[in-house]
């Protein structure tokens, strides 16, 4: 590096030869491995130094340029025991005072309560054979309600005691576009591993779930309804799926079997939606 260069004046004492940037008379005499290790160590030290001191720009972005900004505390207007008030984007509860504009809070602490919704109403188990869309049992569920019934995988003509193609239980749910359908199965821990599939009237799969993530083998899903009409829900065992939802004998084989309970809820679970106004480019 030339003496008196801008870099030398900016950082006196830090200028030293670097074989990667120099014209060396004998490159074979340079220990490149040692220089590579030294460069990596220097990079690691600089990174550690940067992480130890908060980036002023990051801090400024977090607080919208206001260090120590206090979060805006918002208490949900919907009563804790109620549901359905702010459950959709159209009915979202506004959060005034939050945003990136001058005098707006850049953080918000929103506090609310999710209601448990209506208690499920029991209905009689559909009789076998209910293993296809044309044979689906009625649920009686309507907007704002939840219905619950019990069933058995393996008790139909296609279970292990029958032709062993796999027992399938189908349920019909009349829906309106924009609603939300929730299906939840519970088992008694007898080894049944349920799978829930939601079909449209043409036999196209809308959604499916194997395990709900609670640590067991029960299934649960929540589906936004795409169109008005009828949806069909099948309950079967893992590894036993209907290859043709219009044929109850189309299962891929009898696997686990046992009793289950299933709940259908239509626009009957509490969802809290909030609306904020932000400037373009705000993240």
N, C-alpha and C positions, 0 to 999 in steps of 0.2 A: 504494500500500500504506500503510495507516495507520501513523504513527510509533509505535514501541514495540510493534509487533505481535510475535507469537511468532517469525515467520519472520525479522524484522529482528534480533531479539535473538540468534537461533540463528546467523545468518550476517551479522554487521555488515559493512557496506561492499560487500556483494554485491547489495543491493537497488537496482534501477534500473528505469526505465520500460520497459514492454513493450507495444507497440501492439496485440498480440494479446489482452492482458488489461486494457487501459486504456480509459477513456471519453474519447476524444479530441475536442477542440472542432472540429478540422478534419482529418478522416481523409485528405483528398486531399493534404495536405502531407506525409504520411509516405511514405518510400521503403520500401514493403513488400518489394520484391525484395531490397534490402540486408539487411533484417531476416531474411528467409527464409534467405539465404546465411549470415548470422551464426549463426543457430540451427543450421543443418546443420553448420557448422564446429565449434560447441561440442559437438554430439552426437558428432562424429567424434573430437574430442579426448578426451572422456570415455570413449569405447569403447576408444581406444588405451591410455589410462591403466589401464583395467580389465584389458585383455589382457596388459599388461606385468607386472602383479602377480598371481600365482596366487590364485584364489578360495579362501579358507580353507575354505568349506563343501565345495567340490569336492574339495579335498585331503583333507578329513576323510572324505568318502564313499569316496574311493579306498583309504584306509588303514584304514577301519573305526574312525576316531577315534583311531588310533595313528599319529602322524607317524613317518615313517622305518621303518614296519613291514617286516620282512624276509620276502620270499616263502617259502612252504613249498616245499622241494625234494622232488619225488616221482619216484622211479625206477621205471619200469614193472616189474612183477613177471614178466610174460611174457618168456621168453628172446628175444634178438634174432633167432635163427634159427627160432623157432616162430611159429605162427599158429593162430588159432581158439580161443585161450584166453579172451580178453576182447573178442570181436568183436560181441556183442549186448548190448542193455540187460539181459537176464536174467543174463548172465555178466560184467557190467561190473565193472571193478576199483574198489573204493572208495578214496576219498581222505580219510582221517581227518585231523582237525586243520584242515581248510579250511572257512571259513564266516564268518558275521557275529556269532557268539556271543562272549561274553567268553572270552579266552584262545585263540581260534581265529584262524588266519592269514587275512587278507582277500585275499591273493594267493598263487597257486601256480605254481611252475615245474615242469611235468611233462615228464619226459624219457623217451623210449621209442624203439623201432625198429620200422619196418614191414617185415615179411618179404616177400620176393618171391613166396612161395607156391610151389606145385608147378610143375614144368616142364610145358609143354603136350605132350600126346601126339598125334602126327600120325595122321590118319585119311584114307581115300581120298575123293577128290572125288565127290560124288553125280553120277550121269549126268544129262545133259539128257533130257527137259525136266523141270526141277525148279522151275518158275516159279509155283507156287501152293501153297496149304496142303495140298490132297490129294496133291500130287506132291512134298512136302518131303522132303529127304534126311535120314537119321538122323545124329546127331552122336555118340552114345555117351557124352555127358557125364553125370556123376553127381555127387552131393554130394562136395565136397572135391577135385574133379579139374578139369583144364583140357584141352580138345581143340582141335586146330588143323588146318585144311585149306586148300587153295588152290582158286581158281575163276577163271572168266573171264566178264566181262560182255561179251556180244556173240557168244558161240559157240553160243547156242541158236537155235531156229527163229524166235525173235522179235527177233533182233538186226538190225543194219543190213543184214546179208547175207540175212536172211529176210524176214518181213513188216514189219519195222521198227517194230513196236509197242513194242519195248523188252525187252531180256533181263532176266529177274528170276530170282534164285536164292533158294530158300526152304530153311530148315533147321528140323527139329523138335527141341525140347528138352523132355524130361519133367522136371517140377518139382514141388516140394512147397511149400505156402504158408509164407512166412516166409524162404525162401531168398533169395539175391541172385544174379542173373544178370548177368554182365559179358560184353559182346560188343565185340570190337576188330578193326578192319580195318587192313591195311597194304597200300600199293601201291608199285610200283617207280618211281613218278614218270613214268609214261608218259602222263599226261593223264587217267586215270580219276579221277573225283570221286565217291566212294562215298556212299551214304545207307543207313543201317541202320534198320529198323523192326521193332518187336516187336509181334506180334499175339496175341490169345487165340484159342481154338478156334472162336469164333463170327465171327472177322474184325474184331474191335474193336481199334483201335490202343492199345497199352499205353504205348509210348514210342518216340521216334525221335531220330536224331542225323544231322546232315549233316557238319560239320567238328568235330574234337575239340579245337580250340583250340591245337594245337601249331604252327600256322603253315602246315600243308599241307591236303590235301583228304581225309585219312583220317577215318574215323568211329569213335566209341567211346561206349559208354553203360553205365550200371550201373543195374539195375532190381530193386527189391524185388518178389518174387513174390507176387501177390495171392491166388492160389488154387492148390490142387493140381490137376494135370492136365498138359496139354501147352501150351507156348508155341511160337510159330513166328517165326522171324527171317528177314526178307527183306533181301537185299543187292542194291542196284540202283544206277544212276547218278543223279546230281543232275538233276532235270528229267524223270526217267522213273520214274513211280510206278504201282503197281498200283491201278487204280480198283476192281477186284474181286479180293480176295486168293484167291478160289476159281477164278479164270480166268487162266491163264498168258499169254493174249493180250490182257490188259486194261491193259497198260502205256500210259503217256501219250506214248510215242514214244521212238525210239532217240536217245540223246545221246552222252555220252562212253563209251568202251569200253576194256577192257584187263584185265590180270591183277590179282588181289588175293589176299591171305591173310587168313583170319579165324580168330580165337580165341574159343572159348566157355569160360567159367569159371563154375562153380556153387559158391557158398560156398567159393571157393578164393583169395580175395584178402584180405589182412590188413587188418582194421579194429580200431583200438584205442578202446574205449569206457570212460569213467570215470564213476563215480557220486559225487555230492556231496549232502550234506544241508543244506538252507537253510531259514531261517525264512520264512513268508509275507511277501511284500512286498519281499524282498531282490532287488536288481537287480545 
